[in-house]
Amino acid sequence: MSFSARLSHCECCPRHCGVNRLAGEAGFCRVPPGILISHAGLHFGEEPPLSGTRGSGTVFFAGCNLRCVFCQNYQISQEFENNPTRLLTVDELAALMLQLQDEGAHNINFVSPSHMVLQMADAIVLAKGKGLTIPVVYNSNGYDEVASLELIRGLVDIYLPDLKYLDNGLAKKLSAAGDYADVVPGVLREMLHQVGHLQVDGEGVATRGLLVRHLVLPGHLDNSRQCLRFLAELSPEICVSIMSQYSPQYQACRYPGIDRTLTEDEYDEIMGHALDLGLDNAFIQELASQDLLIPDFRQDKPFEAAAADEPCRSDQHILKKRKT
């Protein structure tokens, strides 16, 4: 039985909608049973171990199982019906993966796969049978179904989840997921159990492991402290990307507190907290990323820098240990 057959009673994510997507019924994600993508190509704006020198072979799925009011990818996560998309078969997605490998991608990077995990799994199996050898990255919002992750064990080499919240009230208000803080700890434990800590080759490019992202939200530093504390308790060796790139996109200006960018003092405070917790394997960003890393998926090259013809590249580097 194919993985996608389970879409007849879809419980692939924590929403547990139970709809028959194979018959055209729509769940929370509003995505049909086919593979709906918004963009695919080499991307240089991921963390350095993922982008490397040749780029990450990103495949952006349309739709999402969250409703983040500040989503910088809202054009494809929330408003995908109004923007260009491509409906692919499993065979076509497998061929796309092999094409990205031929173009020199360091990895195949599935972005927002939580609601497309079953179709993705079928395509990975097919692509591997046809010669896919580069690592597969599962790049999610963290609101994943542990049973689905157990199902795809062995198909994913690198997990790249968000840890957005450990505050259910905040998660409900900003992402329409009132159980996010209950779900995500188990998700991260399963991911770490499957692939271990991040491993890189001689050129510093990731080959396997877990890298957790946390976006620091302005005015909600307690949430960030709680998230980092959980990661330190999970394993002080865990690799974490502490992101400063928040800017009030989509509907964020309607929500007091997140209707502004992050300040340098706020970000410095969270970086200091990470060091105090012993999270030395941390990537950090310059605050300039707030302007540079906002994509426009109406364009053929959505990550083209606003002020240059070169694609946006990651501005991240490793957090340095505090001098004593």
TORKOL-4160 file (C-alpha; in steps of 0.2 Angstrom, whole numbers, padded with zeros to 4 digits, m for minus):
324
<pt num="1" X="0000" Y="0000" Z="0000"/>
<pt num="2" X="0006" Y="0017" Z="m0004"/>
<pt num="3" X="0008" Y="0030" Z="0009"/>
<pt num="4" X="m0004" Y="0041" Z="0000"/>
<pt num="5" X="m0018" Y="0028" Z="0002"/>
<pt num="6" X="m0020" Y="0034" Z="0020"/>
<pt num="7" X="m0027" Y="0051" Z="0013"/>
<pt num="8" X="m0044" Y="0042" Z="0012"/>
<pt num="9" X="m0045" Y="0046" Z="0031"/>
<pt num="10" X="m0033" Y="0059" Z="0033"/>
<pt num="11" X="m0024" Y="0060" Z="0050"/>
<pt num="12" X="m0007" Y="0064" Z="0043"/>
<pt num="13" X="m0005" Y="0080" Z="0055"/>
<pt num="14" X="m0011" Y="0084" Z="0072"/>
<pt num="15" X="m0027" Y="0091" Z="0065"/>
<pt num="16" X="m0034" Y="0074" Z="0063"/>
<pt num="17" X="m0047" Y="0080" Z="0051"/>
<pt num="18" X="m0052" Y="0063" Z="0045"/>
<pt num="19" X="m0058" Y="0068" Z="0028"/>
<pt num="20" X="m0056" Y="0058" Z="0012"/>
<pt num="21" X="m0044" Y="0069" Z="0003"/>
<pt num="22" X="m0044" Y="0055" Z="m0011"/>
<pt num="23" X="m0062" Y="0059" Z="m0014"/>
<pt num="24" X="m0059" Y="0078" Z="m0015"/>
<pt num="25" X="m0064" Y="0082" Z="0003"/>
<pt num="26" X="m0054" Y="0097" Z="0010"/>
<pt num="27" X="m0047" Y="0097" Z="0028"/>
<pt num="28" X="m0040" Y="0111" Z="0037"/>
<pt num="29" X="m0025" Y="0113" Z="0025"/>
<pt num="30" X="m0038" Y="0115" Z="0010"/>
<pt num="31" X="m0025" Y="0105" Z="m0001"/>
<pt num="32" X="m0031" Y="0091" Z="m0013"/>
<pt num="33" X="m0024" Y="0074" Z="m0014"/>
<pt num="34" X="m0012" Y="0078" Z="m0028"/>
<pt num="35" X="0005" Y="0086" Z="m0024"/>
<pt num="36" X="0003" Y="0105" Z="m0024"/>
<pt num="37" X="0019" Y="0115" Z="m0025"/>
<pt num="38" X="0022" Y="0134" Z="m0026"/>
<pt num="39" X="0040" Y="0134" Z="m0030"/>
<pt num="40" X="0055" Y="0123" Z="m0032"/>
<pt num="41" X="0074" Y="0128" Z="m0035"/>
<pt num="42" X="0091" Y="0131" Z="m0028"/>
<pt num="43" X="0090" Y="0141" Z="m0012"/>
<pt num="44" X="0105" Y="0150" Z="m0003"/>
<pt num="45" X="0096" Y="0158" Z="0012"/>
<pt num="46" X="0095" Y="0142" Z="0023"/>
<pt num="47" X="0107" Y="0139" Z="0037"/>
<pt num="48" X="0125" Y="0137" Z="0031"/>
<pt num="49" X="0126" Y="0118" Z="0033"/>
<pt num="50" X="0110" Y="0117" Z="0022"/>
<pt num="51" X="0114" Y="0130" Z="0008"/>
<pt num="52" X="0132" Y="0126" Z="0007"/>
<pt num="53" X="0140" Y="0133" Z="m0008"/>
<pt num="54" X="0128" Y="0125" Z="m0021"/>
<pt num="55" X="0112" Y="0128" Z="m0013"/>
<pt num="56" X="0098" Y="0118" Z="m0005"/>
<pt num="57" X="0086" Y="0110" Z="m0017"/>
<pt num="58" X="0070" Y="0117" Z="m0010"/>
<pt num="59" X="0052" Y="0111" Z="m0014"/>
<pt num="60" X="0039" Y="0123" Z="m0007"/>
<pt num="61" X="0022" Y="0114" Z="m0004"/>
<pt num="62" X="0007" Y="0125" Z="m0005"/>
<pt num="63" X="m0005" Y="0126" Z="0010"/>
<pt num="64" X="m0001" Y="0124" Z="0028"/>
<pt num="65" X="m0009" Y="0116" Z="0044"/>
<pt num="66" X="m0006" Y="0132" Z="0054"/>
<pt num="67" X="m0013" Y="0149" Z="0052"/>
<pt num="68" X="0001" Y="0160" Z="0057"/>
<pt num="69" X="m0004" Y="0178" Z="0057"/>
<pt num="70" X="0014" Y="0184" Z="0054"/>
<pt num="71" X="0018" Y="0171" Z="0041"/>
<pt num="72" X="0031" Y="0178" Z="0029"/>
<pt num="73" X="0026" Y="0164" Z="0016"/>
<pt num="74" X="0008" Y="0169" Z="0017"/>
<pt num="75" X="0006" Y="0170" Z="m0002"/>
<pt num="76" X="0009" Y="0151" Z="m0003"/>
<pt num="77" X="0003" Y="0145" Z="0015"/>
<pt num="78" X="m0013" Y="0155" Z="0017"/>
<pt num="79" X="m0017" Y="0163" Z="0000"/>
<pt num="80" X="m0011" Y="0149" Z="m0012"/>
<pt num="81" X="m0027" Y="0149" Z="m0022"/>
<pt num="82" X="m0023" Y="0166" Z="m0028"/>
<pt num="83" X="m0005" Y="0163" Z="m0033"/>
<pt num="84" X="0004" Y="0152" Z="m0045"/>
<pt num="85" X="0005" Y="0133" Z="m0041"/>
<pt num="86" X="0009" Y="0117" Z="m0049"/>
<pt num="87" X="m0001" Y="0101" Z="m0047"/>
<pt num="88" X="0011" Y="0086" Z="m0048"/>
<pt num="89" X="0010" Y="0067" Z="m0048"/>
<pt num="90" X="0021" Y="0057" Z="m0037"/>
<pt num="91" X="0031" Y="0052" Z="m0053"/>
<pt num="92" X="0033" Y="0071" Z="m0057"/>
<pt num="93" X="0039" Y="0075" Z="m0039"/>
<pt num="94" X="0052" Y="0061" Z="m0040"/>
<pt num="95" X="0058" Y="0068" Z="m0056"/>
<pt num="96" X="0059" Y="0085" Z="m0049"/>
<pt num="97" X="0070" Y="0079" Z="m0035"/>
<pt num="98" X="0082" Y="0070" Z="m0047"/>
<pt num="99" X="0083" Y="0086" Z="m0057"/>
<pt num="100" X="0088" Y="0097" Z="m0042"/>
<pt num="101" X="0101" Y="0084" Z="m0038"/>
<pt num="102" X="0108" Y="0085" Z="m0056"/>
<pt num="103" X="0108" Y="0104" Z="m0054"/>
<pt num="104" X="0120" Y="0102" Z="m0039"/>
<pt num="105" X="0109" Y="0104" Z="m0024"/>
<pt num="106" X="0117" Y="0098" Z="m0008"/>
<pt num="107" X="0100" Y="0091" Z="m0002"/>
<pt num="108" X="0081" Y="0090" Z="m0006"/>
<pt num="109" X="0073" Y="0102" Z="0006"/>
<pt num="110" X="0054" Y="0099" Z="0008"/>
<pt num="111" X="0047" Y="0115" Z="0015"/>
<pt num="112" X="0030" Y="0114" Z="0024"/>
<pt num="113" X="0028" Y="0095" Z="0022"/>
<pt num="114" X="0017" Y="0092" Z="0038"/>
<pt num="115" X="0001" Y="0091" Z="0027"/>
<pt num="116" X="0009" Y="0083" Z="0012"/>
<pt num="117" X="0020" Y="0070" Z="0021"/>
<pt num="118" X="0011" Y="0055" Z="0014"/>
<pt num="119" X="0013" Y="0060" Z="m0004"/>
<pt num="120" X="0031" Y="0066" Z="m0001"/>
<pt num="121" X="0035" Y="0049" Z="0006"/>
<pt num="122" X="0029" Y="0040" Z="m0010"/>
<pt num="123" X="0040" Y="0052" Z="m0020"/>
<pt num="124" X="0055" Y="0049" Z="m0010"/>
<pt num="125" X="0054" Y="0030" Z="m0011"/>
<pt num="126" X="0052" Y="0032" Z="m0030"/>
<pt num="127" X="0066" Y="0045" Z="m0032"/>
<pt num="128" X="0078" Y="0034" Z="m0021"/>
<pt num="129" X="0074" Y="0019" Z="m0033"/>
<pt num="130" X="0079" Y="0030" Z="m0048"/>
<pt num="131" X="0096" Y="0036" Z="m0041"/>
<pt num="132" X="0093" Y="0050" Z="m0028"/>
<pt num="133" X="0108" Y="0050" Z="m0016"/>
<pt num="134" X="0108" Y="0067" Z="m0008"/>
<pt num="135" X="0100" Y="0070" Z="0009"/>
<pt num="136" X="0082" Y="0073" Z="0011"/>
<pt num="137" X="0077" Y="0087" Z="0023"/>
<pt num="138" X="0060" Y="0088" Z="0032"/>
<pt num="139" X="0058" Y="0107" Z="0034"/>
<pt num="140" X="0042" Y="0109" Z="0045"/>
<pt num="141" X="0033" Y="0121" Z="0057"/>
<pt num="142" X="0035" Y="0108" Z="0071"/>
<pt num="143" X="0016" Y="0105" Z="0071"/>
<pt num="144" X="0018" Y="0087" Z="0065"/>
<pt num="145" X="0010" Y="0070" Z="0069"/>
<pt num="146" X="0022" Y="0059" Z="0078"/>
<pt num="147" X="0013" Y="0043" Z="0070"/>
<pt num="148" X="0017" Y="0051" Z="0053"/>
<pt num="149" X="0035" Y="0053" Z="0057"/>
<pt num="150" X="0037" Y="0035" Z="0063"/>
<pt num="151" X="0029" Y="0030" Z="0047"/>
<pt num="152" X="0043" Y="0039" Z="0037"/>
<pt num="153" X="0057" Y="0033" Z="0047"/>
<pt num="154" X="0072" Y="0030" Z="0036"/>
<pt num="155" X="0066" Y="0041" Z="0022"/>
<pt num="156" X="0072" Y="0058" Z="0030"/>
<pt num="157" X="0090" Y="0062" Z="0034"/>
<pt num="158" X="0089" Y="0079" Z="0041"/>
<pt num="159" X="0075" Y="0086" Z="0051"/>
<pt num="160" X="0073" Y="0105" Z="0051"/>
<pt num="161" X="0058" Y="0109" Z="0062"/>
<pt num="162" X="0052" Y="0125" Z="0070"/>
<pt num="163" X="0050" Y="0127" Z="0089"/>
<pt num="164" X="0038" Y="0141" Z="0088"/>
<pt num="165" X="0029" Y="0141" Z="0105"/>
<pt num="166" X="0029" Y="0132" Z="0122"/>
<pt num="167" X="0014" Y="0143" Z="0126"/>
<pt num="168" X="m0003" Y="0136" Z="0120"/>
<pt num="169" X="m0012" Y="0152" Z="0123"/>
<pt num="170" X="0000" Y="0161" Z="0111"/>
<pt num="171" X="0000" Y="0147" Z="0099"/>
<pt num="172" X="m0019" Y="0148" Z="0098"/>
<pt num="173" X="m0019" Y="0167" Z="0096"/>
<pt num="174" X="m0006" Y="0168" Z="0083"/>
<pt num="175" X="m0006" Y="0151" Z="0074"/>
<pt num="176" X="m0024" Y="0144" Z="0077"/>
<pt num="177" X="m0016" Y="0129" Z="0086"/>
<pt num="178" X="m0021" Y="0128" Z="0104"/>
<pt num="179" X="m0012" Y="0112" Z="0107"/>
<pt num="180" X="0005" Y="0116" Z="0099"/>
<pt num="181" X="0015" Y="0116" Z="0115"/>
<pt num="182" X="0008" Y="0099" Z="0119"/>
<pt num="183" X="0012" Y="0092" Z="0102"/>
<pt num="184" X="0029" Y="0099" Z="0098"/>
<pt num="185" X="0040" Y="0091" Z="0112"/>
<pt num="186" X="0035" Y="0074" Z="0106"/>
<pt num="187" X="0039" Y="0079" Z="0089"/>
<pt num="188" X="0056" Y="0085" Z="0093"/>
<pt num="189" X="0060" Y="0069" Z="0103"/>
<pt num="190" X="0055" Y="0058" Z="0089"/>
<pt num="191" X="0065" Y="0068" Z="0076"/>
<pt num="192" X="0081" Y="0067" Z="0087"/>
<pt num="193" X="0078" Y="0049" Z="0091"/>
<pt num="194" X="0077" Y="0045" Z="0072"/>
<pt num="195" X="0092" Y="0055" Z="0065"/>
<pt num="196" X="0102" Y="0061" Z="0080"/>
<pt num="197" X="0112" Y="0077" Z="0082"/>
<pt num="198" X="0117" Y="0087" Z="0066"/>
<pt num="199" X="0132" Y="0079" Z="0057"/>
<pt num="200" X="0142" Y="0088" Z="0043"/>
<pt num="201" X="0155" Y="0083" Z="0030"/>
<pt num="202" X="0172" Y="0090" Z="0028"/>
<pt num="203" X="0165" Y="0105" Z="0019"/>
<pt num="204" X="0153" Y="0109" Z="0033"/>
<pt num="205" X="0138" Y="0103" Z="0024"/>
<pt num="206" X="0125" Y="0094" Z="0033"/>
<pt num="207" X="0123" Y="0075" Z="0030"/>
<pt num="208" X="0111" Y="0070" Z="0044"/>
<pt num="209" X="0103" Y="0075" Z="0060"/>
<pt num="210" X="0092" Y="0088" Z="0068"/>
<pt num="211" X="0093" Y="0107" Z="0067"/>
<pt num="212" X="0079" Y="0116" Z="0077"/>
<pt num="213" X="0073" Y="0134" Z="0072"/>
<pt num="214" X="0066" Y="0146" Z="0084"/>
<pt num="215" X="0060" Y="0163" Z="0078"/>
<pt num="216" X="0061" Y="0176" Z="0092"/>
<pt num="217" X="0045" Y="0186" Z="0093"/>
<pt num="218" X="0045" Y="0204" Z="0099"/>
<pt num="219" X="0037" Y="0206" Z="0116"/>
<pt num="220" X="0037" Y="0188" Z="0119"/>
<pt num="221" X="0054" Y="0184" Z="0126"/>
<pt num="222" X="0047" Y="0173" Z="0140"/>
<pt num="223" X="0041" Y="0161" Z="0126"/>
<pt num="224" X="0058" Y="0161" Z="0119"/>
<pt num="225" X="0066" Y="0158" Z="0135"/>
<pt num="226" X="0055" Y="0143" Z="0138"/>
<pt num="227" X="0058" Y="0136" Z="0121"/>
<pt num="228" X="0077" Y="0137" Z="0123"/>
<pt num="229" X="0076" Y="0129" Z="0140"/>
<pt num="230" X="0066" Y="0114" Z="0133"/>
<pt num="231" X="0080" Y="0112" Z="0120"/>
<pt num="232" X="0094" Y="0113" Z="0133"/>
<pt num="233" X="0085" Y="0100" Z="0143"/>
<pt num="234" X="0082" Y="0089" Z="0128"/>
<pt num="235" X="0100" Y="0089" Z="0124"/>
<pt num="236" X="0113" Y="0104" Z="0127"/>
<pt num="237" X="0122" Y="0097" Z="0111"/>
<pt num="238" X="0107" Y="0101" Z="0100"/>
<pt num="239" X="0109" Y="0112" Z="0085"/>
<pt num="240" X="0097" Y="0127" Z="0086"/>
<pt num="241" X="0095" Y="0142" Z="0074"/>
<pt num="242" X="0090" Y="0157" Z="0084"/>
<pt num="243" X="0081" Y="0168" Z="0071"/>
<pt num="244" X="0080" Y="0187" Z="0072"/>
<pt num="245" X="0072" Y="0189" Z="0055"/>
<pt num="246" X="0054" Y="0193" Z="0062"/>
<pt num="247" X="0045" Y="0207" Z="0053"/>
<pt num="248" X="0026" Y="0211" Z="0054"/>
<pt num="249" X="0020" Y="0202" Z="0038"/>
<pt num="250" X="0003" Y="0197" Z="0033"/>
<pt num="251" X="m0010" Y="0201" Z="0047"/>
<pt num="252" X="0003" Y="0204" Z="0061"/>
<pt num="253" X="0000" Y="0223" Z="0061"/>
<pt num="254" X="m0018" Y="0219" Z="0068"/>
<pt num="255" X="m0010" Y="0211" Z="0084"/>
<pt num="256" X="m0002" Y="0223" Z="0096"/>
<pt num="257" X="0015" Y="0218" Z="0102"/>
<pt num="258" X="0020" Y="0209" Z="0086"/>
<pt num="259" X="0016" Y="0224" Z="0075"/>
<pt num="260" X="0035" Y="0229" Z="0075"/>
<pt num="261" X="0051" Y="0221" Z="0071"/>
<pt num="262" X="0063" Y="0213" Z="0085"/>
<pt num="263" X="0075" Y="0225" Z="0093"/>
<pt num="264" X="0093" Y="0222" Z="0095"/>
<pt num="265" X="0091" Y="0222" Z="0114"/>
<pt num="266" X="0078" Y="0209" Z="0113"/>
<pt num="267" X="0088" Y="0198" Z="0102"/>
<pt num="268" X="0104" Y="0200" Z="0113"/>
<pt num="269" X="0095" Y="0195" Z="0128"/>
<pt num="270" X="0089" Y="0179" Z="0120"/>
<pt num="271" X="0107" Y="0175" Z="0113"/>
<pt num="272" X="0113" Y="0178" Z="0131"/>
<pt num="273" X="0100" Y="0166" Z="0138"/>
<pt num="274" X="0105" Y="0153" Z="0125"/>
<pt num="275" X="0123" Y="0154" Z="0131"/>
<pt num="276" X="0118" Y="0153" Z="0149"/>
<pt num="277" X="0109" Y="0137" Z="0145"/>
<pt num="278" X="0124" Y="0130" Z="0137"/>
<pt num="279" X="0117" Y="0130" Z="0119"/>
<pt num="280" X="0133" Y="0133" Z="0111"/>
<pt num="281" X="0128" Y="0124" Z="0094"/>
<pt num="282" X="0118" Y="0139" Z="0089"/>
<pt num="283" X="0116" Y="0149" Z="0073"/>
<pt num="284" X="0112" Y="0167" Z="0075"/>
<pt num="285" X="0107" Y="0181" Z="0062"/>
<pt num="286" X="0110" Y="0199" Z="0059"/>
<pt num="287" X="0095" Y="0210" Z="0061"/>
<pt num="288" X="0097" Y="0215" Z="0043"/>
<pt num="289" X="0089" Y="0199" Z="0039"/>
<pt num="290" X="0072" Y="0207" Z="0043"/>
<pt num="291" X="0072" Y="0215" Z="0027"/>
<pt num="292" X="0082" Y="0204" Z="0016"/>
<pt num="293" X="0074" Y="0187" Z="0018"/>
<pt num="294" X="0056" Y="0191" Z="0014"/>
<pt num="295" X="0051" Y="0181" Z="m0002"/>
<pt num="296" X="0039" Y="0186" Z="m0016"/>
<pt num="297" X="0031" Y="0170" Z="m0023"/>
<pt num="298" X="0023" Y="0179" Z="m0037"/>
<pt num="299" X="0040" Y="0180" Z="m0045"/>
<pt num="300" X="0050" Y="0166" Z="m0054"/>
<pt num="301" X="0064" Y="0169" Z="m0041"/>
<pt num="302" X="0055" Y="0173" Z="m0025"/>
<pt num="303" X="0071" Y="0175" Z="m0015"/>
<pt num="304" X="0079" Y="0188" Z="m0026"/>
<pt num="305" X="0087" Y="0201" Z="m0015"/>
<pt num="306" X="0078" Y="0218" Z="m0016"/>
<pt num="307" X="0094" Y="0228" Z="m0019"/>
<pt num="308" X="0104" Y="0216" Z="m0030"/>
<pt num="309" X="0103" Y="0204" Z="m0043"/>
<pt num="310" X="0111" Y="0190" Z="m0033"/>
<pt num="311" X="0100" Y="0178" Z="m0023"/>
<pt num="312" X="0098" Y="0181" Z="m0004"/>
<pt num="313" X="0112" Y="0171" Z="0005"/>
<pt num="314" X="0111" Y="0166" Z="0023"/>
<pt num="315" X="0118" Y="0179" Z="0035"/>
<pt num="316" X="0120" Y="0167" Z="0050"/>
<pt num="317" X="0135" Y="0162" Z="0059"/>
<pt num="318" X="0138" Y="0152" Z="0075"/>
<pt num="319" X="0135" Y="0159" Z="0092"/>
<pt num="320" X="0151" Y="0162" Z="0101"/>
<pt num="321" X="0154" Y="0157" Z="0118"/>
<pt num="322" X="0153" Y="0171" Z="0131"/>
<pt num="323" X="0170" Y="0177" Z="0137"/>
<pt num="324" X="0174" Y="0176" Z="0155"/>
